[in-house]
């Protein structure tokens, strides 16, 4: 198609599009209908030209209409710029350049946005006129033109900074190197907008550090100090942001100026504008991540610490103050219920993290100040205590209602420094606890909640001191104080008390046993009383108690308090209710703790899990027939609870398995597309193999093949945890079914050997599981495995060295002995590796295995003769030779 001649707008089209834009910005118009009409107009090749014309030249129209035209133009160009006629692209560019200096700020800003989009799509070398226009505007001394140019440069720098930091044919310098000297001069402009935009532009290049900025670094730093006292808060905020960025990426340039920077940041930390204060506070965290010397900051700590404590106080508009007084008479709103992500018992220990973030939910000056104080406590340790403790004490003594925020911030500070300053605080734990305990009953809910949290931070030391003078009394007071707050009517306090008590449970463990009855009474009263938000956390606390006290819970008087409410709730909840998730995890911990004592409750729990898996398998195919939407979390939760039931009940679960279709469902789960379902399925398979393998026999080979498939290199690379547990499950099956594994023995071996041969970079757990499973196969059917020893003996022996002394290692070495006996001539070639593997034992408890190893070593020594045997021994470390002497060689 031939390109059109020089484009001119038609009056009819102009008025039609303007009318449509006027309707679009009207709040009561038919937006869907207008959108359809705009889509119709966009089919005309010159529609974008009209939009550019309206943005640049329709001065008789309202600014809102012109801006709307510009924003639609921007969106259209994002999808169609490169398909426009070159002449149309040229027209749009010329119209944009003509209004860089438009009198209206909104128009200038919209123009800058469109220019940035074109530069993203057409590249900087495709628009040489732009660079010339920007330079002319910057040099014009006309405020509108200068502001329009800098605004465009800023947007380009924000979106595609690399476009201005590249060589452009025909230009002696990179664009940014041309702009930076001019931008630096504008730091002294009398116009706040120009100062702000010029600084914002340069800040975008701190990380890239173009040559012009590097060369002008001294001038830039002088400019920052000049702008530090700027009357415009936006400028001061950008100064703080510059110091933060420089600290993170160019800390060395700041070292000569640190004292002056500290002075400025301290002042900015107290700025009346919270955004400036927040940006300044970010500096302290950045300072330590930038590896700058902490000594330089030491003299400023007496001034910094009070500022941080002050900034940790709740702001009057903090969103958390809005519902702080909300008690249990207010029903939970759906949006208040935090999403619950099931954590498998297999992974739960890895998912434990500190709950500092639970205190406040959004990043603000309070939270940033908390982070800074915590970092200071780790970097300076007990050094900060002499300046900080009197400050905390003073604020805690302010008992007036007006001073409650000061008290809350002081308690918060105590909790935050509990670990960084632990050596200095530990001798005074009794005083700290005595100071905090009365605050559990403060009239302000946020003080009661933060006190619960602060006490939890000292739980470890409170438990450690139990056997000291008055230590037991102190522990009991804290325990009872937290239990009392579990029943607080305020929801925020309930949550904090539950979390704090769970921490105390974890640290206290057996020390809780004398108080089990009263603990259970409080927890189960809370369980019945809490609404949805806190229901999750009380379930966690009950589960944590079971984890902490274990079998001590297995007494009728405790079970009678604990189980009826839990079973009742379990039966009330529907199959699609996600409140089941915390109950699943709670039951998992209880089943482990009670062991066989859980058997009286096992049947309804077991069948509910089977039913849930079955329902979800159907929902995956037909959610209408299933009556629930598919959600794999229910499958994972059910499998994980079945794992804990199997481990807890042992052979006691056999009857339940026999009367169910678990075997068939489990095989489906072992081949599921979802990795987390497969992982839990293989763990359950391994535990079932231990206690009731007879019920797996009918589909044994299918289970083994499904597990072996997880060991191919691609599967291992994608989900190493699934491979690890499937490998472990194979090993558990092998030692239970013995020769029945022989039809797939070579298939499994061929999956394991490549893992051992390519151990570099492989997950250690997978490597250990592979070594154990291969050994178990060799023990059960050496006639199938031993002929292939030459392919794996050396890497296998290296992996055997990594296994700690336990029964699984014994199984692996029984396999080693069986294979060596079956194929001694091949094994002799790897004798030094075999000796190293044997020497990795600290103590073999099995006398039979010890004797077998003795026979093998003595046999080889006799066959080889002294010369060859001594040569083999010379390859070993002295400690290995010493350990081998236990075996009579």
VOVO-37924 format. One record per residue (C-alpha): x, y, z; residue in three letters. Coordinates in steps of 0.02 Angstrom, whole numbers, padded with zeros to 5 digits, always signed. Layout:
residues N
XYZALA
...
end
This chain:
residues 889
+00000+00000+00000UNK
+00067+00172-00049UNK
+00103+00293+00093UNK
-00023+00436+00108UNK
+00026+00615+00072UNK
+00059+00739+00214UNK
-00079+00705+00338UNK
-00210+00834+00389UNK
-00357+00803+00507UNK
-00534+00808+00437UNK
-00650+00920+00537UNK
-00787+00789+00543UNK
-00670+00655+00611UNK
-00594+00777+00735UNK
-00763+00825+00810UNK
-00824+00645+00813UNK
-00672+00583+00909UNK
-00674+00732+01028UNK
-00859+00699+01063UNK
-00820+00517+01100UNK
-00678+00566+01217UNK
-00791+00687+01307UNK
-00915+00546+01338UNK
-00775+00431+01394UNK
-00721+00547+01534UNK
-00900+00572+01592UNK
-00934+00465+01747UNK
-01112+00420+01697UNK
-01083+00368+01517UNK
-01097+00195+01439UNK
-00914+00147+01448UNK
-00938-00021+01360UNK
-01025+00064+01213UNK
-00892+00200+01203UNK
-00755+00068+01207UNK
-00835-00019+01058UNK
-00840+00145+00961UNK
-00658+00180+01002UNK
-00615+00005+00941UNK
-00708+00044+00780UNK
-00610+00205+00754UNK
-00447+00117+00791UNK
-00472+00017+00630UNK
-00436+00176+00531UNK
-00249+00193+00497UNK
-00244+00376+00545UNK
-00340+00361+00710UNK
-00179+00383+00809UNK
-00140+00540+00709UNK
-00305+00615+00767UNK
-00262+00572+00946UNK
-00090+00655+00929UNK
-00171+00808+00850UNK
-00300+00823+00990UNK
-00165+00802+01125UNK
-00050+00931+01046UNK
-00162+01058+00962UNK
-00343+01049+01021UNK
-00322+01201+01131UNK
-00506+01241+01122UNK
-00546+01076+01207UNK
-00533+01036+01391UNK
-00370+00972+01463UNK
-00460+00812+01515UNK
-00509+00774+01335UNK
-00332+00808+01273UNK
-00257+00700+01410UNK
-00380+00559+01370UNK
-00323+00567+01188UNK
-00141+00554+01242UNK
-00170+00404+01356UNK
-00267+00310+01221UNK
-00126+00354+01099UNK
+00001+00281+01221UNK
-00095+00117+01238UNK
-00121+00103+01050UNK
+00063+00132+01014UNK
+00112-00007+01134UNK
+00026-00132+01018UNK
+00036-00052+00846UNK
+00182+00070+00837UNK
+00292-00032+00721UNK
+00147-00068+00602UNK
+00107+00117+00573UNK
+00153+00202+00410UNK
+00325+00284+00430UNK
+00247+00452+00384UNK
+00117+00430+00522UNK
+00251+00387+00648UNK
+00345+00543+00593UNK
+00187+00649+00611UNK
+00150+00586+00787UNK
+00331+00620+00841UNK
+00328+00797+00772UNK
+00164+00836+00861UNK
+00235+00772+01025UNK
+00394+00876+01009UNK
+00290+01030+00970UNK
+00205+01024+01139UNK
+00349+00973+01252UNK
+00334+01147+01324UNK
+00144+01156+01328UNK
+00076+01283+01451UNK
-00027+01152+01544UNK
+00071+01035+01659UNK
-00048+00887+01629UNK
-00020+00898+01441UNK
+00169+00906+01464UNK
+00165+00754+01578UNK
+00057+00654+01456UNK
+00174+00699+01314UNK
+00323+00636+01415UNK
+00232+00470+01445UNK
+00199+00445+01258UNK
+00377+00493+01213UNK
+00444+00361+01332UNK
+00334+00227+01251UNK
+00395+00274+01077UNK
+00575+00265+01134UNK
+00545+00092+01205UNK
+00476+00033+01037UNK
+00575+00134+00910UNK
+00740+00150+01005UNK
+00838+00308+01034UNK
+00932+00301+00868UNK
+00765+00297+00779UNK
+00721+00472+00839UNK
+00873+00587+00830UNK
+00760+00741+00830UNK
+00705+00699+01008UNK
+00879+00720+01082UNK
+00902+00887+00994UNK
+00731+00946+01055UNK
+00767+00894+01234UNK
+00933+00986+01236UNK
+00853+01143+01161UNK
+00716+01139+01293UNK
+00841+01115+01435UNK
+00942+01264+01373UNK
+00791+01374+01339UNK
+00771+01454+01512UNK
+00583+01437+01483UNK
+00507+01349+01634UNK
+00375+01253+01537UNK
+00497+01190+01406UNK
+00627+01145+01537UNK
+00501+01053+01645UNK
+00427+00961+01495UNK
+00600+00903+01439UNK
+00655+00845+01612UNK
+00490+00757+01640UNK
+00514+00661+01476UNK
+00695+00620+01522UNK
+00638+00558+01692UNK
+00505+00444+01618UNK
+00629+00374+01491UNK
+00757+00349+01630UNK
+00628+00258+01735UNK
+00563+00147+01593UNK
+00715+00116+01482UNK
+00870+00197+01559UNK
+00983+00097+01444UNK
+00916+00193+01293UNK
+00998+00353+01355UNK
+01157+00264+01407UNK
+01211+00197+01237UNK
+01311+00259+01089UNK
+01202+00344+00957UNK
+01268+00362+00779UNK
+01303+00545+00740UNK
+01313+00596+00923UNK
+01485+00630+00999UNK
+01421+00579+01173UNK
+01294+00460+01245UNK
+01130+00554+01276UNK
+01139+00539+01465UNK
+01315+00612+01465UNK
+01246+00762+01374UNK
+01101+00781+01496UNK
+01190+00755+01663UNK
+01292+00918+01666UNK
+01133+01015+01628UNK
+01033+00920+01759UNK
+01167+00952+01891UNK
+01157+01139+01857UNK
+00970+01133+01888UNK
+01000+01079+02069UNK
+01017+01267+02099UNK
+00859+01314+02004UNK
+00738+01429+02098UNK
+00597+01315+02039UNK
+00561+01165+02153UNK
+00490+01062+02010UNK
+00652+01077+01911UNK
+00757+01034+02064UNK
+00650+00883+02100UNK
+00646+00816+01922UNK
+00831+00844+01888UNK
+00879+00751+02048UNK
+00754+00612+02012UNK
+00830+00589+01838UNK
+01008+00574+01902UNK
+00957+00457+02042UNK
+00895+00336+01909UNK
+01075+00316+01850UNK
+01164+00285+02015UNK
+01166+00098+01984UNK
+01217+00112+01801UNK
+01344+00250+01842UNK
+01372+00325+01667UNK
+01541+00409+01639UNK
+01471+00586+01654UNK
+01401+00549+01828UNK
+01559+00460+01884UNK
+01667+00607+01827UNK
+01547+00730+01909UNK
+01527+00634+02071UNK
+01600+00773+02179UNK
+01482+00899+02100UNK
+01336+00779+02125UNK
+01378+00754+02310UNK
+01394+00943+02335UNK
+01225+00959+02252UNK
+01149+00833+02370UNK
+01214+00928+02521UNK
+01145+01089+02444UNK
+00973+01010+02422UNK
+00974+00929+02594UNK
+00890+01081+02670UNK
+00773+01110+02522UNK
+00604+01183+02572UNK
+00516+01057+02458UNK
+00488+00890+02547UNK
+00489+00796+02380UNK
+00666+00856+02351UNK
+00723+00808+02527UNK
+00649+00636+02502UNK
+00748+00615+02341UNK
+00908+00670+02430UNK
+00879+00532+02558UNK
+00846+00408+02418UNK
+01010+00458+02335UNK
+01109+00426+02496UNK
+01023+00257+02515UNK
+01064+00205+02337UNK
+01243+00266+02346UNK
+01265+00173+02511UNK
+01205+00012+02429UNK
+01302+00020+02265UNK
+01443+00149+02284UNK
+01482+00155+02471UNK
+01665+00203+02447UNK
+01622+00374+02374UNK
+01530+00417+02535UNK
+01665+00374+02661UNK
+01746+00548+02665UNK
+01574+00626+02693UNK
+01495+00506+02817UNK
+01486+00623+02966UNK
+01396+00756+02865UNK
+01279+00624+02792UNK
+01241+00557+02967UNK
+01196+00732+03023UNK
+01079+00757+02877UNK
+00997+00584+02895UNK
+00968+00612+03082UNK
+00878+00774+03043UNK
+00781+00696+02900UNK
+00731+00551+03015UNK
+00633+00681+03115UNK
+00559+00767+02962UNK
+00379+00825+02978UNK
+00344+00735+02814UNK
+00331+00549+02854UNK
+00387+00501+02678UNK
+00549+00596+02700UNK
+00575+00519+02872UNK
+00543+00345+02802UNK
+00666+00368+02659UNK
+00795+00432+02784UNK
+00766+00282+02897UNK
+00802+00165+02752UNK
+00980+00233+02757UNK
+01023+00143+02919UNK
+00979-00028+02849UNK
+01069+00012+02686UNK
+01223+00073+02781UNK
+01260-00098+02853UNK
+01219-00193+02694UNK
+01344-00081+02604UNK
+01488-00146+02713UNK
+01530+00027+02777UNK
+01629+00036+02941UNK
+01514+00030+03093UNK
+01640+00127+03198UNK
+01596+00290+03111UNK
+01416+00277+03171UNK
+01457+00239+03353UNK
+01466+00420+03411UNK
+01295+00455+03335UNK
+01205+00312+03425UNK
+01151+00419+03576UNK
+01056+00531+03455UNK
+00996+00395+03337UNK
+00919+00276+03464UNK
+00790+00400+03535UNK
+00739+00446+03358UNK
+00709+00264+03312UNK
+00608+00232+03470UNK
+00505+00388+03438UNK
+00473+00336+03257UNK
+00420+00163+03313UNK
+00266+00238+03395UNK
+00103+00211+03303UNK
+00058+00356+03190UNK
-00115+00428+03218UNK
-00170+00370+03045UNK
-00094+00195+03057UNK
-00221+00075+02984UNK
-00190-00049+03125UNK
-00263+00073+03251UNK
-00430+00064+03162UNK
-00474-00110+03222UNK
-00361-00118+03376UNK
-00510-00104+03492UNK
-00611-00235+03396UNK
-00664-00372+03517UNK
-00744-00540+03489UNK
-00918-00465+03483UNK
-00875-00404+03308UNK
-00890-00546+03180UNK
-00737-00577+03069UNK
-00754-00512+02893UNK
-00704-00627+02749UNK
-00568-00505+02696UNK
-00492-00514+02871UNK
-00458-00701+02859UNK
-00279-00724+02801UNK
-00255-00856+02665UNK
-00195-01019+02741UNK
-00060-01115+02649UNK
-00040-01292+02710UNK
+00133-01334+02772UNK
+00173-01518+02760UNK
+00245-01597+02917UNK
+00390-01648+02806UNK
+00431-01467+02773UNK
+00361-01380+02927UNK
+00526-01372+03019UNK
+00604-01282+02871UNK
+00463-01156+02865UNK
+00480-01090+03042UNK
+00529-00908+03044UNK
+00523-00763+03163UNK
+00357-00676+03178UNK
+00421-00498+03191UNK
+00323-00455+03036UNK
+00162-00506+03120UNK
+00168-00349+03226UNK
+00132-00234+03080UNK
+00076-00276+02906UNK
+00132-00132+02794UNK
+00301-00052+02767UNK
+00301+00117+02850UNK
+00410+00226+02961UNK
+00367+00119+03114UNK
+00420-00043+03031UNK
+00575+00031+02951UNK
+00629+00099+03121UNK
+00603-00073+03196UNK
+00714-00150+03062UNK
+00848-00018+03093UNK
+00848-00046+03282UNK
+00858-00234+03259UNK
+01008-00216+03142UNK
+01092-00097+03264UNK
+01069-00225+03403UNK
+01156-00358+03301UNK
+01297-00244+03242UNK
+01335-00157+03406UNK
+01265-00286+03528UNK
+01269-00238+03711UNK
+01351-00070+03670UNK
+01181+00007+03637UNK
+01108-00045+03805UNK
+01176+00098+03913UNK
+01093+00225+03799UNK
+00937+00125+03762UNK
+00881+00046+03927UNK
+00859+00212+04022UNK
+00758+00275+03876UNK
+00646+00120+03878UNK
+00627+00129+04067UNK
+00578+00312+04061UNK
+00442+00280+03932UNK
+00377+00125+04022UNK
+00355+00228+04180UNK
+00238+00348+04087UNK
+00074+00273+04145UNK
-00044+00406+04079UNK
-00168+00358+03944UNK
-00093+00489+03829UNK
+00077+00403+03837UNK
+00017+00228+03788UNK
+00101+00237+03617UNK
+00267+00275+03701UNK
+00247+00125+03815UNK
+00202+00014+03667UNK
+00356+00070+03569UNK
+00469+00037+03719UNK
+00403-00140+03741UNK
+00427-00166+03555UNK
+00607-00106+03569UNK
+00642-00229+03711UNK
+00581-00374+03605UNK
+00679-00318+03452UNK
+00846-00311+03542UNK
+00818-00475+03637UNK
+00934-00574+03523UNK
+01061-00446+03466UNK
+01092-00390+03647UNK
+01061-00559+03729UNK
+01225-00565+03825UNK
+01194-00398+03908UNK
+01010-00432+03940UNK
+01022-00612+03999UNK
+01086-00572+04176UNK
+00937-00455+04196UNK
+00800-00569+04127UNK
+00710-00572+04294UNK
+00698-00382+04294UNK
+00643-00379+04112UNK
+00506-00507+04145UNK
+00452-00419+04304UNK
+00439-00258+04205UNK
+00335-00339+04067UNK
+00215-00445+04169UNK
+00102-00303+04233UNK
+00084-00241+04055UNK
-00008-00401+04008UNK
-00155-00321+04098UNK
-00139-00146+04026UNK
-00303-00065+03974UNK
-00240-00039+03796UNK
-00255-00195+03686UNK
-00103-00153+03579UNK
+00004-00146+03737UNK
-00062-00314+03795UNK
-00028-00391+03624UNK
+00149-00322+03604UNK
+00190-00378+03781UNK
+00141-00556+03735UNK
+00258-00545+03586UNK
+00401-00470+03687UNK
+00388-00607+03819UNK
+00396-00737+03681UNK
+00560-00662+03623UNK
+00633-00700+03795UNK
+00556-00876+03806UNK
+00722-00964+03781UNK
+00802-00874+03929UNK
+00648-00892+04039UNK
+00657-01081+04012UNK
+00845-01086+04037UNK
+00824-01001+04206UNK
+00695-01125+04272UNK
+00823-01212+04382UNK
+00894-01049+04449UNK
+00831-00965+04606UNK
+00650-00908+04578UNK
+00664-00970+04398UNK
+00520-01094+04414UNK
+00409-00960+04490UNK
+00453-00842+04348UNK
+00415-00974+04215UNK
+00248-01013+04297UNK
+00200-00829+04303UNK
+00238-00804+04119UNK
+00146-00963+04073UNK
-00009-00915+04171UNK
-00001-00736+04109UNK
-00002-00793+03928UNK
-00141-00918+03962UNK
-00243-00777+04039UNK
-00219-00673+03882UNK
-00274-00820+03774UNK
-00447-00782+03841UNK
-00435-00594+03810UNK
-00591-00525+03727UNK
-00485-00425+03603UNK
-00446-00518+03442UNK
-00274-00441+03419UNK
-00223-00494+03594UNK
-00291-00669+03566UNK
-00181-00687+03411UNK
-00024-00620+03497UNK
-00052-00727+03652UNK
-00075-00885+03548UNK
+00083-00851+03448UNK
+00182-00811+03605UNK
+00119-00966+03693UNK
+00166-01075+03544UNK
+00343-01007+03557UNK
+00348-01043+03744UNK
+00285-01220+03708UNK
+00425-01248+03585UNK
+00559-01187+03707UNK
+00480-01260+03865UNK
+00437-01437+03803UNK
+00443-01553+03956UNK
+00429-01405+04076UNK
+00247-01389+04020UNK
+00200-01563+04080UNK
+00154-01514+04260UNK
+00034-01385+04190UNK
-00042-01490+04050UNK
-00219-01494+04119UNK
-00238-01306+04142UNK
-00151-01274+03975UNK
-00272-01389+03885UNK
-00421-01309+03972UNK
-00369-01136+03914UNK
-00324-01190+03737UNK
-00485-01286+03710UNK
-00588-01144+03784UNK
-00503-01029+03659UNK
-00533-01158+03522UNK
-00720-01152+03555UNK
-00723-00963+03572UNK
-00612-00894+03433UNK
-00681-00837+03267UNK
-00608-00886+03097UNK
-00456-00771+03097UNK
-00388-00836+03261UNK
-00454-01013+03240UNK
-00302-01052+03133UNK
-00179-00991+03262UNK
-00258-01082+03409UNK
-00250-01243+03307UNK
-00064-01208+03282UNK
-00043-01183+03470UNK
-00130-01349+03509UNK
-00021-01437+03380UNK
+00135-01355+03452UNK
+00087-01418+03625UNK
+00073-01596+03558UNK
+00242-01579+03473UNK
+00319-01512+03634UNK
+00255-01639+03761UNK
+00238-01791+03648UNK
+00181-01952+03733UNK
+00147-01859+03897UNK
-00017-01808+03816UNK
-00072-01990+03802UNK
-00168-01996+03966UNK
-00358-02016+03978UNK
-00383-01856+04080UNK
-00293-01753+03947UNK
-00372-01843+03799UNK
-00545-01812+03872UNK
-00513-01624+03872UNK
-00425-01619+03705UNK
-00512-01731+03581UNK
-00702-01709+03594UNK
-00702-01525+03540UNK
-00580-01561+03399UNK
-00678-01710+03332UNK
-00840-01610+03346UNK
-00766-01467+03243UNK
-00693-01593+03119UNK
-00866-01664+03090UNK
-00949-01492+03075UNK
-00837-01426+02937UNK
-00886-01460+02757UNK
-00769-01540+02631UNK
-00738-01375+02544UNK
-00705-01275+02703UNK
-00524-01217+02712UNK
-00536-01207+02901UNK
-00500-01393+02887UNK
-00317-01352+02845UNK
-00263-01295+03019UNK
-00363-01440+03093UNK
-00270-01562+02980UNK
-00102-01500+03043UNK
-00164-01500+03223UNK
-00223-01682+03208UNK
-00058-01730+03127UNK
+00039-01670+03280UNK
-00084-01751+03400UNK
-00078-01918+03309UNK
+00111-01916+03324UNK
+00104-01873+03508UNK
-00030-01998+03558UNK
+00035-02139+03449UNK
-00075-02293+03480UNK
-00178-02184+03599UNK
-00252-02100+03445UNK
-00328-02264+03385UNK
-00500-02228+03462UNK
-00513-02072+03352UNK
-00424-02141+03200UNK
-00571-02211+03104UNK
-00670-02050+03072UNK
-00511-01954+03035UNK
-00445-02089+02918UNK
-00608-02106+02822UNK
-00627-01917+02807UNK
-00454-01910+02727UNK
-00498-02050+02605UNK
-00662-01964+02564UNK
-00576-01798+02533UNK
-00446-01874+02416UNK
-00582-01968+02323UNK
-00690-01813+02307UNK
-00545-01708+02243UNK
-00494-01840+02117UNK
-00671-01833+02050UNK
-00674-01642+02055UNK
-00519-01639+01947UNK
-00621-01725+01810UNK
-00797-01662+01847UNK
-00818-01533+01985UNK
-01007-01530+01961UNK
-01025-01714+02002UNK
-00901-01695+02146UNK
-01000-01550+02219UNK
-00840-01453+02257UNK
-00709-01360+02153UNK
-00541-01447+02133UNK
-00411-01392+02260UNK
-00253-01496+02272UNK
-00218-01430+02447UNK
-00354-01544+02515UNK
-00265-01693+02437UNK
-00095-01643+02507UNK
-00170-01610+02680UNK
-00258-01777+02681UNK
-00102-01872+02627UNK
+00004-01785+02758UNK
-00120-01825+02896UNK
-00123-02007+02838UNK
+00067-02007+02851UNK
+00060-01950+03032UNK
-00079-02076+03071UNK
+00024-02216+02994UNK
+00180-02167+03089UNK
+00085-02141+03252UNK
-00025-02297+03246UNK
+00103-02411+03167UNK
+00029-02582+03127UNK
-00131-02521+03210UNK
-00178-02437+03046UNK
-00181-02602+02950UNK
-00365-02636+02979UNK
-00414-02464+02915UNK
-00306-02485+02759UNK
-00377-02658+02726UNK
-00556-02593+02730UNK
-00523-02445+02613UNK
-00472-02408+02435UNK
-00318-02312+02495UNK
-00201-02418+02390UNK
-00284-02369+02226UNK
-00302-02186+02275UNK
-00120-02182+02329UNK
-00062-02248+02161UNK
-00162-02111+02075UNK
-00076-01982+02186UNK
+00096-02055+02149UNK
+00067-02016+01965UNK
-00019-01847+01990UNK
+00040-01696+01891UNK
+00062-01593+02049UNK
+00234-01616+02127UNK
+00176-01583+02306UNK
+00042-01719+02291UNK
+00171-01843+02224UNK
+00292-01798+02363UNK
+00167-01830+02502UNK
+00105-01987+02413UNK
+00279-02065+02407UNK
+00309-02025+02591UNK
+00145-02112+02635UNK
+00196-02257+02523UNK
+00358-02277+02621UNK
+00271-02275+02791UNK
+00137-02398+02733UNK
+00275-02512+02669UNK
+00347-02515+02845UNK
+00187-02565+02935UNK
+00069-02651+02812UNK
+00159-02689+02649UNK
+00045-02839+02619UNK
-00093-02720+02564UNK
+00020-02643+02432UNK
+00066-02809+02350UNK
-00073-02815+02219UNK
-00004-02657+02138UNK
+00176-02669+02198UNK
+00259-02662+02027UNK
+00154-02511+01978UNK
+00209-02420+02136UNK
+00391-02463+02103UNK
+00383-02406+01921UNK
+00296-02244+01970UNK
+00433-02210+02098UNK
+00573-02254+01977UNK
+00504-02129+01851UNK
+00537-01990+01977UNK
+00723-02029+01967UNK
+00752-01987+01784UNK
+00868-01837+01764UNK
+00731-01718+01704UNK
+00616-01760+01851UNK
+00759-01742+01974UNK
+00804-01573+01904UNK
+00625-01510+01915UNK
+00577-01572+02090UNK
+00721-01645+02189UNK
+00615-01672+02345UNK
+00495-01787+02252UNK
+00642-01887+02186UNK
+00716-01900+02362UNK
+00556-01966+02441UNK
+00515-02084+02297UNK
+00691-02156+02312UNK
+00667-02178+02499UNK
+00498-02262+02471UNK
+00576-02387+02351UNK
+00702-02432+02484UNK
+00566-02457+02615UNK
+00469-02569+02496UNK
+00622-02670+02448UNK
+00663-02730+02624UNK
+00482-02780+02654UNK
+00440-02872+02493UNK
+00612-02950+02463UNK
+00618-03055+02304UNK
+00453-02987+02241UNK
+00548-02833+02187UNK
+00658-02931+02067UNK
+00555-02897+01908UNK
+00593-02711+01922UNK
+00761-02722+02011UNK
+00862-02678+01856UNK
+00742-02536+01812UNK
+00771-02460+01983UNK
+00959-02489+01975UNK
+00968-02406+01804UNK
+00879-02254+01881UNK
+00993-02244+02034UNK
+01163-02270+01953UNK
+01161-02109+01847UNK
+01122-02010+02005UNK
+01274-02083+02093UNK
+01384-02061+01940UNK
+01338-01878+01926UNK
+01339-01834+02110UNK
+01419-01662+02086UNK
+01290-01529+02130UNK
+01160-01661+02175UNK
+01055-01634+02331UNK
+01139-01726+02476UNK
+00976-01803+02539UNK
+00941-01877+02368UNK
+01118-01944+02357UNK
+01104-02026+02529UNK
+00932-02100+02487UNK
+01001-02169+02323UNK
+01148-02251+02412UNK
+01034-02331+02544UNK
+00906-02392+02417UNK
+01040-02466+02304UNK
+01113-02556+02455UNK
+00944-02625+02504UNK
+00917-02690+02327UNK
+01087-02772+02333UNK
+01044-02852+02499UNK
+00876-02921+02441UNK
+00924-02978+02266UNK
+01114-02976+02246UNK
+01104-03093+02097UNK
+01022-02954+01995UNK
+01125-02807+02058UNK
+01301-02877+02087UNK
+01340-02910+01902UNK
+01329-02722+01871UNK
+01442-02668+02014UNK
+01579-02603+01902UNK
+01462-02463+01845UNK
+01426-02393+02017UNK
+01538-02465+02154UNK
+01656-02316+02172UNK
+01528-02173+02173UNK
+01414-02281+02281UNK
+01549-02306+02411UNK
+01583-02118+02413UNK
+01397-02088+02446UNK
+01395-02221+02583UNK
+01526-02119+02675UNK
+01400-01977+02689UNK
+01270-02078+02787UNK
+01268-02059+02976UNK
+01270-02216+03083UNK
+01093-02285+03089UNK
+00988-02435+03041UNK
+00972-02375+02860UNK
+01160-02373+02844UNK
+01164-02549+02913UNK
+01043-02604+02776UNK
+01152-02523+02642UNK
+01308-02612+02706UNK
+01218-02779+02714UNK
+01189-02749+02529UNK
+01372-02708+02505UNK
+01422-02870+02590UNK
+01297-02973+02489UNK
+01356-02900+02324UNK
+01540-02920+02365UNK
+01510-03103+02408UNK
+01412-03126+02246UNK
+01543-03043+02137UNK
+01709-03031+02231UNK
+01817-03021+02074UNK
+01733-02860+02016UNK
+01727-02785+02189UNK
+01914-02804+02216UNK
+01946-02668+02088UNK
+01858-02544+02202UNK
+01933-02608+02365UNK
+02007-02441+02422UNK
+01835-02361+02404UNK
+01753-02506+02498UNK
+01880-02484+02638UNK
+01846-02297+02649UNK
+01659-02330+02657UNK
+01684-02457+02798UNK
+01797-02335+02889UNK
+01655-02205+02887UNK
+01571-02303+03028UNK
+01596-02237+03203UNK
+01512-02387+03282UNK
+01419-02535+03205UNK
+01292-02594+03332UNK
+01244-02750+03235UNK
+01362-02891+03281UNK
+01311-02992+03127UNK
+01354-02849+03009UNK
+01518-02817+03100UNK
+01565-03000+03078UNK
+01517-03000+02893UNK
+01629-02849+02861UNK
+01771-02935+02956UNK
+01755-03088+02845UNK
+01760-02984+02685UNK
+01913-02881+02736UNK
+02009-03030+02804UNK
+01965-03128+02648UNK
+02030-02994+02532UNK
+02188-02973+02635UNK
+02223-03158+02618UNK
+02186-03162+02431UNK
+02290-03007+02390UNK
+02440-03047+02498UNK
+02537-02922+02601UNK
+02608-02820+02455UNK
+02445-02781+02367UNK
+02352-02760+02532UNK
+02481-02636+02597UNK
+02470-02541+02432UNK
+02280-02529+02455UNK
+02301-02470+02636UNK
+02424-02335+02583UNK
+02284-02243+02492UNK
+02188-02219+02655UNK
+02197-02080+02784UNK
+02276-02129+02952UNK
+02106-02113+03040UNK
+02028-02232+02913UNK
+02166-02360+02938UNK
+02143-02346+03126UNK
+01956-02381+03111UNK
+01986-02531+02997UNK
+02093-02610+03133UNK
+01930-02648+03225UNK
+01893-02778+03092UNK
+02049-02881+03119UNK
+02154-02813+02974UNK
end
